[in-house]
Amino acid sequence: MQEYESYGWMNGHEMWYVIPQGVKVLEVKFRETGYNTEFTGSFQCNDPFLNELWKRSSRTLYITMRDNYMDCPDRERTQWWGDEVNELGEAFYALSPSSHQLAVKGIYELMNWQRADGSLYSPVPAGNWTKELPLQMLASVGWYGFYTQYYYSGDSTFVPAVYDRMHHYLHETWKVDKNGLPLERNGDWSWGDWGEDIDMGVLTNCWYYLALKAEKEFALQLGKTEDAEEIGRMMFSIEKCFNTKYWTGTVYRSPGYQGADDDRAQAMAVLSGLASKDKYPALLKSLKKEYHASPYMEKYVLEALFLMDAPDMALQRMRDHYARMLDYKEYTTLFEGWGIGAEGFGGGTTNHAWSGGSLTLLSQKVCGIAPTSPGFKTFQVKPQMGSLTEASATVDTHYGKIKVSLRKSGRTILMEIEVPEQTSAVVVSPKGKVQKIGSGLHNLKCSF
């Protein structure tokens, strides 16, 4: 009687065994290995499609975590930081707090390999790749990257170690014009997303503004008041000139840009705060018809819809855009593009966690769970259920698990909220009424 186990790591959706004649098989098994974290987050609602999307997102996230966050387990297996920005955001809602360490490791790896001219590049530095993708790097050091990692985890230990390098990148590598707007940089690969109709001018301004926003918070945290004041002046210049240059009256477009109205650009204008609320009706009209983003940037389009208080539109777009991907019943993971093969982007892998931004939004926006101070010491529950009638989520923090269960009854949302010890929360009703609650189990009613 013999047994054999291959310790080499493989990934796939099927396991095939080729057995010689005359051999009697007693057992076949597989051993799943992965990063040191647990699936302690959860989401459920009355829409099976959204439940399946959250589930596939969490599985895809887990298999792209090993020595580092990676784009996919079946091709490069390397730490592309555009991917990691989306992935680290998902981890806070899907996984146990032990997952937080992997993103911090990635931050050090990105910044410690900064080049002499200040530019940054990923994946994990190696001898065969040193190309900078400028917009991915702005996303990485900015609001959705470094700042989200700090604010959601409560861990600021990396901030003093990387601040000077971050400052060098944003203020010496990047240049601004006479109006204070950032000049587009090609870097080594001028990449804004997969797909067509990418308005790089608008996207550059939005990502740069969000990077400054994060840097200003870090400067204040470190007592660098002069830096914070200068960054504030730079942000004000962008705020003052952005709409004059890019707003057409119906959408945001760069002068000279010839493509269709870019859904990514409209979304980032909203998320950066550069688009004022009076522009929301026109932007909602544009986002209702423009579908150019890949799964990577679709996360930001959907988030912008929630921010503009259009949850039904966000959820329907989520269903429409992901329907083809989830139609592949033989797969339990999300793809690099909306389909595979000819319907994909890039290398077209079937395991790309950058596509899982909906996981974050279903927990963060539909159930409304988001920190209001670092590490969820305080948090809010501000649900945007849209047409859903039931939704629940669990978020695991260093203080314990936050649990929220929502059910509509007539014009009322019945809420059951579990607040961990040493924390407190505010509940914000759809009508904007705010109620403070302490640790323990709470049953509340909110009108809408």
C-alpha positions in Angstrom: 0.0 0.0 0.0 1.4 3.4 -1.0 0.5 7.0 -0.8 1.8 10.1 -2.5 1.3 13.8 -2.0 2.6 16.5 -4.3 3.7 19.5 -2.3 4.0 21.8 -5.3 1.3 24.4 -5.3 -1.2 24.2 -8.2 -4.5 25.9 -8.8 -7.4 25.0 -10.9 -11.1 24.1 -11.1 -10.8 20.3 -11.7 -8.4 17.6 -10.5 -7.7 14.8 -13.0 -6.2 11.4 -11.9 -4.7 9.0 -14.5 -4.6 5.6 -12.8 -2.6 2.7 -14.3 -4.4 -0.6 -14.8 -4.2 -3.0 -11.9 -4.0 -0.3 -9.3 -6.7 -0.2 -6.7 -7.4 3.4 -5.5 -8.3 3.6 -1.8 -8.7 7.4 -1.5 -8.0 10.6 -3.4 -7.9 13.9 -1.7 -6.6 17.4 -2.0 -5.1 19.8 0.5 -6.1 23.5 0.2 -3.3 25.8 1.2 -3.3 29.6 1.4 -2.7 32.7 3.3 -3.1 32.7 7.1 -6.6 34.1 7.3 -10.2 33.0 7.7 -13.5 33.7 6.0 -15.0 35.5 8.9 -16.9 38.2 7.0 -20.2 37.5 5.3 -23.1 38.9 3.3 -26.6 37.7 2.5 -29.6 39.2 0.9 -32.9 38.2 -0.8 -31.2 38.3 -4.2 -29.4 34.9 -5.0 -27.4 36.6 -7.8 -25.8 39.1 -5.4 -25.1 36.4 -2.9 -23.3 34.3 -5.5 -21.3 37.4 -6.6 -20.2 38.1 -3.1 -19.3 34.4 -2.6 -17.2 34.2 -5.8 -15.5 37.5 -5.0 -14.4 36.2 -1.6 -13.1 32.9 -3.0 -11.2 34.8 -5.8 -9.7 37.1 -3.2 -8.4 34.2 -1.1 -6.7 32.4 -3.9 -4.8 35.6 -4.9 -3.2 35.8 -1.5 0.0 33.9 -0.8 3.5 35.4 -0.3 1.9 38.6 -1.6 -1.3 39.9 -3.1 -1.3 39.0 -6.8 -3.2 39.6 -9.9 -4.0 35.9 -10.5 -2.8 32.5 -9.4 -2.5 31.1 -12.9 -0.3 33.6 -14.8 2.2 36.1 -13.3 1.3 35.4 -9.6 2.8 38.8 -8.9 1.9 41.9 -6.9 0.4 44.3 -9.4 -0.6 47.2 -7.1 -3.7 48.3 -9.1 -5.1 44.9 -8.3 -4.0 45.1 -4.6 -5.8 48.4 -4.1 -9.1 46.6 -4.8 -8.1 43.4 -3.0 -7.1 45.1 0.3 -10.4 46.8 0.4 -12.3 43.5 0.0 -10.2 41.9 2.7 -11.6 44.1 5.4 -15.2 42.9 4.7 -14.5 39.2 3.8 -11.6 38.0 6.0 -10.2 38.0 9.5 -7.9 40.8 10.7 -4.9 38.5 10.2 -5.2 39.4 6.5 -4.3 43.0 7.1 -0.6 42.2 7.4 -0.3 41.1 3.7 -1.2 44.6 2.4 1.3 46.3 4.8 4.0 43.9 3.4 3.0 45.0 -0.1 3.3 48.7 0.9 6.9 48.3 2.1 7.8 46.3 -1.0 6.4 49.0 -3.3 8.0 51.9 -1.5 11.4 50.4 -0.7 12.1 49.8 -4.4 11.4 53.5 -5.4 13.8 54.6 -8.1 16.2 57.5 -7.9 13.9 59.7 -9.9 11.1 59.1 -7.4 9.0 56.9 -9.7 7.3 53.7 -8.4 6.6 50.5 -10.1 5.1 47.1 -9.5 4.7 44.0 -9.4 7.1 42.8 -6.8 10.4 44.2 -8.1 12.3 41.7 -10.2 15.0 41.8 -12.8 12.6 41.5 -15.7 10.1 44.3 -15.0 10.6 47.9 -13.9 7.8 49.7 -15.7 5.8 52.4 -14.0 2.0 52.6 -14.6 1.4 56.2 -13.3 -2.4 55.9 -12.6 -2.0 52.6 -10.8 0.7 54.2 -8.6 -1.5 57.2 -7.8 -4.3 54.8 -6.8 -1.8 52.8 -4.6 -0.3 55.6 -2.6 -3.7 57.4 -2.4 -7.1 57.3 -0.8 -8.1 53.8 -1.8 -4.7 52.3 -1.3 -2.5 53.4 1.6 -5.1 55.5 3.3 -7.8 52.8 3.3 -5.2 50.3 4.6 -4.4 52.6 7.5 -8.0 53.8 8.3 -9.7 50.4 8.1 -7.1 48.5 10.0 -6.1 51.2 12.5 -2.5 50.3 11.9 -0.4 53.5 11.2 3.0 52.0 11.8 3.9 52.0 8.1 3.0 55.7 7.6 6.2 57.3 9.0 8.3 54.8 7.1 6.8 55.6 3.7 5.8 59.2 4.0 8.9 60.8 2.6 9.0 58.5 -0.4 5.3 59.2 -1.0 6.0 62.9 -0.8 8.9 62.6 -3.2 6.8 60.8 -5.7 3.8 63.2 -5.6 5.7 66.5 -5.6 8.9 65.8 -7.6 8.1 63.0 -10.0 4.7 64.5 -10.8 4.5 68.1 -12.1 1.6 70.6 -12.2 0.8 73.3 -14.8 0.4 77.0 -14.1 -3.2 76.4 -12.9 -2.1 73.7 -10.5 -3.5 70.8 -12.5 -1.3 67.7 -12.7 0.4 67.1 -16.0 -0.3 63.7 -17.6 2.6 61.4 -17.4 3.1 58.4 -19.6 5.6 56.7 -17.3 6.6 53.4 -18.8 3.0 52.3 -19.6 0.2 54.8 -19.8 -2.5 52.5 -18.6 -5.9 53.6 -17.1 -7.8 50.4 -17.5 -8.5 47.6 -19.9 -10.9 48.4 -22.6 -11.6 51.4 -24.8 -12.7 55.0 -24.4 -10.4 55.9 -21.5 -10.2 59.6 -20.7 -6.7 59.8 -19.2 -6.8 63.6 -18.6 -9.8 63.5 -16.3 -8.6 60.3 -14.6 -5.1 61.7 -14.0 -6.6 64.7 -12.2 -9.0 62.6 -10.0 -6.4 60.0 -9.0 -3.8 62.7 -8.3 -6.3 64.7 -6.1 -7.1 61.6 -4.1 -3.4 60.9 -3.6 -3.0 64.4 -2.3 -6.0 63.9 0.0 -4.4 60.8 1.5 -1.0 62.5 1.8 -2.5 65.5 3.6 -4.1 63.2 6.2 -0.7 61.5 6.8 1.1 64.8 7.0 -1.3 66.0 9.8 -0.9 62.6 11.5 2.9 63.1 11.6 2.8 66.7 12.6 4.1 68.0 9.3 1.9 71.1 9.3 3.8 72.9 6.6 3.4 70.0 4.2 -0.3 69.8 5.0 -0.8 73.4 4.3 1.0 73.2 1.0 -0.9 70.1 0.0 -4.2 71.9 0.9 -3.2 74.8 -1.4 -2.5 72.3 -4.2 -5.9 70.6 -3.7 -7.7 74.0 -3.7 -6.0 74.8 -7.1 -7.3 71.6 -8.6 -10.8 72.2 -7.1 -10.8 75.7 -8.6 -9.7 74.8 -12.1 -11.0 71.2 -12.7 -14.5 72.0 -13.7 -13.5 74.9 -15.8 -11.3 72.7 -17.9 -13.2 69.4 -18.0 -16.9 70.0 -17.4 -18.9 70.2 -20.7 -22.3 70.9 -19.1 -23.3 67.3 -19.3 -20.2 65.2 -18.6 -16.5 65.4 -17.9 -14.2 65.3 -20.9 -10.6 66.2 -21.6 -10.0 68.8 -24.3 -9.0 66.8 -27.4 -10.3 63.5 -26.1 -12.2 61.9 -29.0 -13.7 58.7 -27.5 -17.2 58.1 -26.0 -18.0 59.6 -22.7 -15.9 57.7 -20.2 -17.9 56.1 -17.3 -14.7 55.7 -15.3 -13.9 59.5 -15.6 -17.4 60.5 -14.5 -17.2 58.1 -11.5 -13.8 59.3 -10.4 -14.9 62.9 -10.6 -17.7 62.0 -8.1 -15.5 59.9 -5.8 -12.8 62.5 -5.6 -15.3 65.2 -4.7 -14.4 67.4 -7.6 -17.9 66.9 -9.1 -20.4 69.0 -7.0 -23.8 67.6 -6.2 -25.6 69.8 -8.8 -23.9 67.8 -11.5 -25.2 64.4 -10.2 -28.4 64.3 -12.4 -26.4 64.7 -15.5 -23.7 62.2 -14.4 -26.4 59.7 -13.5 -27.9 60.0 -17.0 -24.4 59.4 -18.5 -23.7 56.4 -16.3 -27.0 54.9 -17.2 -25.8 54.4 -20.8 -22.0 54.2 -20.7 -20.5 50.8 -20.0 -16.8 50.9 -20.9 -15.0 50.0 -17.6 -13.4 46.7 -17.1 -14.1 44.8 -13.8 -11.2 46.7 -12.3 -12.6 50.1 -12.7 -16.3 49.1 -12.5 -15.9 49.0 -8.7 -15.5 52.8 -8.8 -18.4 53.3 -11.2 -20.7 51.4 -8.8 -19.4 53.2 -5.8 -20.1 56.5 -7.4 -23.7 55.5 -8.0 -24.1 54.7 -4.3 -22.5 58.0 -3.4 -25.0 59.8 -5.6 -27.8 57.9 -3.7 -28.8 55.7 -6.6 -28.6 52.2 -5.0 -31.2 50.7 -7.3 -29.2 51.8 -10.4 -26.0 50.5 -8.8 -27.4 47.1 -8.0 -29.0 46.8 -11.5 -25.8 47.7 -13.2 -24.0 45.2 -11.0 -26.5 42.5 -12.1 -26.3 43.5 -15.8 -22.5 43.7 -15.9 -21.7 40.6 -14.0 -24.4 38.4 -15.5 -22.3 37.0 -18.2 -19.4 36.2 -15.8 -21.7 34.3 -13.4 -23.3 32.4 -16.3 -20.1 30.3 -16.4 -21.3 27.6 -14.0 -18.1 25.6 -14.2 -16.2 28.4 -12.5 -16.4 29.6 -8.9 -14.2 32.6 -9.3 -14.2 36.0 -11.1 -12.4 36.8 -14.3 -9.9 39.4 -15.5 -12.5 40.7 -18.0 -16.3 40.3 -18.3 -15.8 37.0 -20.1 -13.0 34.7 -21.0 -11.2 34.0 -24.2 -12.3 36.5 -26.9 -14.6 38.2 -24.3 -11.7 38.9 -21.9 -9.0 41.5 -21.4 -5.3 41.2 -21.2 -4.4 37.6 -20.6 -8.0 36.7 -19.8 -7.5 34.7 -16.6 -10.4 33.1 -14.7 -9.1 34.2 -11.3 -8.7 38.0 -10.9 -9.7 39.5 -7.5 -9.6 43.0 -8.9 -13.1 42.1 -10.2 -14.5 41.7 -6.7 -15.2 45.3 -5.8 -18.9 44.5 -5.5 -18.0 42.5 -2.4 -16.8 45.7 -0.7 -19.9 47.6 -1.9 -22.5 45.1 -0.8 -21.2 45.1 2.7 -20.1 48.7 2.9 -23.0 50.4 1.0 -26.0 48.1 0.9 -25.6 47.1 4.6 -23.9 50.5 5.3 -21.0 49.3 7.5 -18.0 51.7 7.4 -15.5 53.0 10.0 -15.8 56.5 11.3 -12.5 56.3 13.1 -9.4 54.1 12.5 -9.9 50.4 12.9 -13.7 50.5 13.4 -13.3 51.9 16.9 -16.3 53.8 15.9 -18.4 53.0 12.8 -21.6 53.9 11.0 -24.5 51.8 9.8 -26.0 53.7 6.8 -27.8 51.2 4.7 -28.7 51.7 1.0 -30.8 48.7 0.2 -32.5 50.0 -2.9 -35.2 47.5 -3.9 -33.8 44.7 -1.7 -36.0 43.6 1.2 -33.5 41.8 3.3 -29.7 42.1 3.8 -27.2 41.1 6.4 -23.4 41.3 6.8 -20.7 40.5 9.3 -17.4 42.5 9.4 -14.5 41.1 11.5 -12.4 43.8 13.3 -9.7 43.8 15.9 -12.4 44.6 18.5 -14.7 41.7 17.4 -17.4 41.1 14.9 -19.8 43.8 13.7 -23.1 42.2 12.7 -25.9 43.9 10.9 -29.3 42.4 9.8 -31.8 44.5 7.8 -35.4 43.7 6.9 -37.9 46.0 5.2 -41.4 46.1 6.5 -43.7 48.6 4.8 -41.9 52.0 5.0 -39.7 50.8 7.8 -36.3 49.1 8.0 -36.0 46.8 11.0 -32.4 46.6 12.1 -30.6 44.2 14.4 -27.0 45.5 15.1 -24.3 43.9 17.2 -21.7 46.4 18.3 -18.4 44.9 19.7 -17.1 45.8 23.1 -15.0 49.0 23.3 -16.7 50.3 20.2 -19.7 52.5 19.4 -21.7 53.2 16.3 -24.0 55.7 14.7 -27.1 54.5 12.7 -28.0 56.8 9.8 -31.5 56.3 8.5 -32.4 56.8 4.8 -33.9 60.1 5.8 -30.7 61.2 7.4 -31.7 60.8 11.1 -28.7 59.9 13.2 -28.8 57.7 16.3 -25.8 56.8 18.5 -25.5 53.3 20.0 -23.0 51.6 22.3 -21.7 48.1 22.5 -24.1 45.2 22.6 -27.1 44.0 20.6 -29.6 46.6 19.4 -33.0 46.4 17.7 -34.0 49.5 15.8 -36.5 50.8 13.3 -35.8 53.4 10.6 -38.3 55.0 8.3 -37.5 55.6 4.6 
